[in-house]
Amino acid sequence: HPTNPNIMLGGAQDNGVSVYQGDASWQLWVGGDGGYAAFDFNNPSTVYAECQAFYIFKSTTLGQGWSLIMSGINQNDAHSFIPPFIMDPADPQKLYVGTMRVYETINGGASWAPISPDLSDGKGGNLVTIAVAASNTNVIYAGLSTGGVKVTTNAKSASPVWSTEIGRAHV
């Protein structure tokens, strides 16, 4: 939680996404194999949770009701069991999820669009991690299951260009 250290979210394989609110136990919010979770740092009652089989959920009432937010994501893309899912460090309405490509939402999950091609270069891999550079949110890194890292330095453009990252210092 961005302002209350007694509230935490966590995803755990086989144990869903749960919340800790300062008492002796965690409360299950989303069942299944829990994945990534995030608080909107401008509006902490808005939370996101992900689980296996590639489902992303949003609650605007601190976990008291969830909506599936997958519009625009191709469910047929190659993806990890629990795909990487992150929030932009400068804009909580901007989220990213990775299949074999990077998808972005700029409206808190109402709609998603790809901002990359197949980053596995047709090798059948998928993304295992995504990172947005805190020092420059125009820079996004994507790590692949087939090895290697792709990067874009113009993520905010209409057509981000991705290249292979080799031996470069990370921001």
HELIX and SHEET records of a PDB file:
SHEET    1   A 3 MET A   8  ALA A  12  0                                        
SHEET    2   A 3 GLY A  16  TYR A  20 -1                                        
SHEET    3   A 3 TRP A  26  VAL A  30 -1                                        
SHEET    1   B 4 GLY A  34  PHE A  39  0                                        
SHEET    2   B 4 VAL A  47  CYS A  51 -1                                        
SHEET    3   B 4 TYR A  55  SER A  59 -1                                        
SHEET    4   B 4 SER A  67  LEU A  68 -1                                        
SHEET    1   C 4 PHE A  85  MET A  87  0                                        
SHEET    2   C 4 LEU A  95  GLY A  98 -1                                        
SHEET    3   C 4 VAL A 102  THR A 105 -1                                        
SHEET    4   C 4 ALA A 113  PRO A 114 -1                                        
SHEET    1   D 4 LEU A 127  VAL A 132  0                                        
SHEET    2   D 4 ILE A 140  LEU A 144 -1                                        
SHEET    3   D 4 VAL A 149  THR A 152 -1                                        
SHEET    4   D 4 TRP A 162  GLU A 165 -1                                        
END                                                                             
